[in-house]
Amino acid sequence: MKKNQQGMTFFGVMFVGMVLIFGAILVMKLIPPYLEFWSVQKIINVMAKDSALPGMTVSEARASFDRRAVIDNVQVIKGADLEIAKDRGTTVVSAEYSVTVPIAGNISALLEFQASTADATPGKKPIE
């Protein structure tokens, strides 16, 4: 009596292994930009809860962001890159930026991020 063999071929194992390795490399390269974005988002959320923000000038708000960014090691965006608008006593601080992450050879990923104090503060609407 002959038994049928079951399982994957050598090439099947190699293909699955390469897909898993590529996925792991992709995840390892994409995690740092997201960690930095979460730091930017945290800084902007803290600024939204700061009671001194409505009384700050634009340059003071940017300096406040820069001080907090140094603590959290944020290097992708500076206070000068922020959009700061005031309307009826409400100060909205927004950050929009993109990061290009090289994957392999000429393949890269473009990640676009945006954060705003209007998103962090309930009841406040963004200025249009």
N, C-alpha and C positions, 0 to 999 in steps of 0.2 A: 504494500500500500504506500502510495506516494503522498507526502505532506506538502501543502502549499506554504511557501514562505511568505511571511508578512513583514512589513516594515518599509522604511524609506531606503532609497538607493543612496549611494555616496554623493551623487550630484544633488539629490534632494536635500540632504543634510547640509551640504555646502551652501546651497541657495538660501535655505532658512537661516543658517548661521550668518551669512552676509547681510541679509535683511535685518536681522537682530543687531548686528554690529553697526550698520548704517543708522538704524533708529537710535541706538545708544549714543553715537557720535552727534547726531542731530540734537538730541535732548541736551547733551552736555554743552553744546555750543549755544543753544537758545536760552538756557536757564539764566546766565549772568545778566543779559539785557532786561529780562523780566524782573530779576531781583532788584536791579537798579531802578526800574520803573516803579516798583512797589515802594522803594525808598523815597522817590520823588513824590509819589502819591501820598505817602505818610507825612512828608514835610508840608505839603499843600493842605492836607486835612488839619494838621496842627495849626497852621496859619489861619485856617477858616475859623477855628475855635478860639483864636487869640482875640481878646477883647480890644487890644490896641490896634488891630488891623485897620478899622475904619478911619482912625485918626492919623495913620501913617501916610507919608508922601510916597510917591512912586519909588524914589531912590531908597527910602528907608525900608520899604517892602522888599525890594530887590536885595538889599544888604542883609535883611533878616533871612531871606531864603539862602543866600550864600553862606551865612554863618551856620545854618542848620545843615546845609549840604556838605560842609567840611566835616561835620560830626559824623554824618552817615556815609561819607566817602562817595558822594555823587559827583561824577565827572562828566557825564554826558550832556548836562545842561547847566547853565549859569543863570544868575539873577538877571543879567542883561537880556537873556533870551525869553524871559517871561512876558506875557501880555497882562497888563494891569489896567483895569478900567474902574471908574467910580461913577455911581449913579444913585442919587437920592440917599446918600449916606452908606451905601453898600459898596464894598470893595470886592471885586472879583479878580482873582489871580488865576491865570490859565497857563498851562505849559503844553505845547505841541511840538513833538520832535520825532525823528525817525532814526533808526539804527540799521546799518547794513552789516550782516554777519556773514563772513565768508564760510562756506561749507566745505567744498572740495573743488580744486581747480577753478574753473570759471563759474561755478554754481554758488550763489549766495542767496540769503534770505533778507528781505526788507521788512522790518518791523516798524509800525507806526504807532506811537503812543500819544495819548492826550489825557490830561488831568486838569481839574478846575475846582476852585473853592465853591463854585455854584453847585457842583455835584455833591460836595461834602456837607453843605449846610442845608438842612431841610427848610423849605419855605422860600428860599432865595432862588430866583430865576436868572439864567444867564442874560447878560446885556447883549442886545442885538444891534 
